[in-house]
Amino acid sequence: MKHILDKLQERRDSAQLGGGKKRIDAQHGRGKLTARERIELLLDHGSFEEFDMFVQHRCTDFGMDEGEKISGDGVVTGWGTVNGRPIFVFAKDFTVFGGSLSETHAQKITKLQDMALKNRSPIIGLFDAGGARIQEGVAALGGYGEVFQRNVLASGVIPQISVIMGPCAGGDVYSPAMTDFIFMVRDTSYMFVTGPDVVKTVTNEIVTAEELGGASVHTTKSSIADKAYDNDVEALLQMRRLLDFLPSSNSDELPEWPSFDDSERIDHSLDTLIPDNPNKPYDIKELILKVVDESDFFEIQETHAKNIVVGFGRIEGRTVGFVANQPMVLAGVLDIDASKKAARFVRFCDCFNIPIVTFVDVPGFLPGTAQEYGGLIKHGAKLLFAYAEATVPKVTLITRKAFGGAYDVMASKHLRGDVNYAWPTAQIAVMGAKGAVEIIFRSEIGDPQKIAQRTKSYEDRFLSPFVAAERGYIDEVIMPSATRKRIARALALLRHKQLENPWKKHDNIPL
């Protein structure tokens, strides 16, 4: 019996070495961890249960049957726990065939995806791979297709997270693109459909891998990635933090963590957050940090479309999604990028029954030919659609400006906002006083005294929260210092909210 057990241990040791010591050293030399080291860091210590450790490829073309066969075939799959909650994980092993995807490699991933969906647990993919295994041709492409199909079926049912920790090209980029969140590691990871060599051949553009698809590109320009981290360790520890905010599935309760922050806390510094000058900016993140439990806020896409802030926090220990206009950037105006960023976040929260708190300070939509030609109407409609469709608890607070159609779009009472608050500094109107008066009293523009008088009258009448409150569009005008208390009470009230949209196969959001 002992020799059989020794043989098993030998095979395990060999499989766990992946591509061997030399390739592991090369991986470390690039500043990267191996697939198994990454899994060990991500999961609770000792909780990882591996599947398919001994799987090998079955390819016989191009001398693959004569070459070395390495157990695991370039991907490590299994499950473990993060702070006690079950998580499924696969990690591409760059030391084995460059992490390239073969038919059996894909089967390992699809098996894991099926298990995650059946067991209603999140799945995380750690990507460090060179795309399809060319020797396998259409079998590799078929494998990708099977993975993609399962990404779509799992969407909105279980959280799917992708962490790009090395090269990610060709078919390997489409699976992450269909997951809920994508994170990257600076300087060691990149994503593109076609690499620099192909780009040079086809378009004559000379571009580096970093310039084409590095973390700096995808977190700022393309918005493909939600965040970038300095190294593997930081990225994996932050994934543990993110998972603590997310429910395991769309039918699971929100995670609830002990909170030592009083939900009745009054913060008098918020009474002076809004500057006296209505055109002077302030940082909306200060409000978010003073409202959430222990100032713990996990921001999503913080370097893209900075005029809107989205992310997760907790109130009374339960996860809440925050969407907030940022007056520090473009005065908090809504543009194409901000609309898309917020719409995707709102839809994610609605998928997983995460309540949404919206802080509004928006002067309108960004004017200009670039925005109109870029499809601002349709992109702005995405955010409108997302809020109108959402059935989760929606609590909205207008801190200052809420002008024009942007007032409607930002989780207004008219889009089934459950509890809509305003600070006394709120200004709710079709547009700013100056622009409105110049349109209404066009004939008096030549008389500065009259225009100043008309502007003052308009401000007194419309640039306050009370006209909207008189019509019931605002439920209550609250003291800024009591914001956390009022929002916490509203969320507690809405905890058992039930609302269903009319039956449909699926909606047709303006993509």
QUILIN-V484756 format. One line per field, one symbol per residue. phi: phi as a letter, one per 20 degrees, with the letter a starting at -180 (. if undefined). psi: psi as a letter, one per 30 degrees, with the letter a starting at -180 (. if undefined). A space follows every 50 residues. Layout:
# QUILIN-V484756
phi->???
psi->???
This chain:
# QUILIN-V484756
phi->.ffffffgfgffgfffflfogffffffffendeegfffffffeggmefde dlfdfcfdfdelmffeffddgolnbdcrbacclnefcebccfdffdlmmf edffgfffffffffffffelcfccdddabdnffgfelffffffggffggf gffefndcfccdcecafbclgfeffgfeefccccdfmdcbcafcfgffgf fedmedbegffebfffffedeemfeeaccfbgffffffffffgfedffbf defffcdgcddffegdcffffdfeffffeeebeffffgfeefgllecded lfddlffcdcrdccclndfcedcbfdffclmnfecgffffgfffffffgf gdlegdddddbcepefepffffffnggffffffgffffffdfgcdcceeb ebdmfffffelfgfdmffcddbefefcdafafgfffffefdgfdgfdgff ffffffffffedebefffffenfdfaedfgfegffffffffffegdgcbc fgfbfaecgff
psi->eefeeeeeeeeeeeeffbgleeeeeeeefggklleeeeeeeelkkgfkjk khegkllgkflhgfffakkkkfhgkklalaljhfkkkkkkkkjffjhggl kaeeeeeeeeeeeeeeeeghklkkkjkilgakjeffbfeeeeeeeeeeee eeefkfekkkkkjjgakjlbfffeeefglekkllkkffklklekleeeee eefgkjkleeeehleeeffeefgekflklfleeeeeefeeeeeffklflf gllkkjlkkgkkfgkkjffffgeklejfgklljffeeeffelkggjkjkk hfgkiffkkkakakkhfkkkkkkkkjffjhgglkaeeeeeeeeeeeeeee eghjlkkkkkikfakklleeeeffheeeeefeeeeeeeekflkjkkkjec kikaffeeeihlffhhkejjlklffkjjlelleeeeefeehefgefjeee eeeeeeeeeeefilffeeeffgfkekjlkefgeeeeeeeeeeegegkkkk lkklellikj.
